[in-house]
Amino acid sequence: MKILEGIAWLANKLLMILVIICSLVLFVYSLYVLYDVFYTEKNAFISYDLLQYRPKVTATEEDPEAAFQDLLRLNPDTVGWVEIYGTNICYPIVQGQDDLTGVL
């Protein structure tokens, strides 16, 4: 009887150690996920250097391409600008000669 009690006590201790280790691993992983979300949100903004080339196009403007002249001089591969209001998405769109041509 004492042998069975000793085995049960040992199994209980091992189970508790396993639960504590799993809890600590999950806690550390959750801290990493929170840090990753915070870091991504903090750094997911457009560069202010790039914002100076954002075109100011209005509905009454006759020639919308006139707004892109500075941006086209900087990078002739520019074909447009995408902006989604309420988010940090505000970037120029560039297109190369083919899928293998990269724009640096």
C-alpha positions, 0 to 999 in steps of 0.5 A: 500500500505504501508503494502505491501511495509513493508512486501516486505521490511521485506521479502527482509531483511530476504532473505538477512540474509538467503543468508548471513548465507548460504554463511558463512556456505558454506565458513566454510565448504570449509575451512574444506574441504581444511584443510582435503585435505591438512592434508591427503596429508601431512600425507599420506606418509610411515613411514621411520621406515617401509622403512628400511625393503623395499626389494631391488629386481632386475630383475637379482636376483636369489632368490627374497625371500632373500630380504624379510628376515629382513621383515619376521623376523620382521613379519612372516605374510608378503607375499609381498610388494606393491609399486605404483610409483608416489604415496605415496603407498609403504607398506608391505602386510600381511596375517593372518590365516583367515579373523578374524586374525588381525596383530598388 
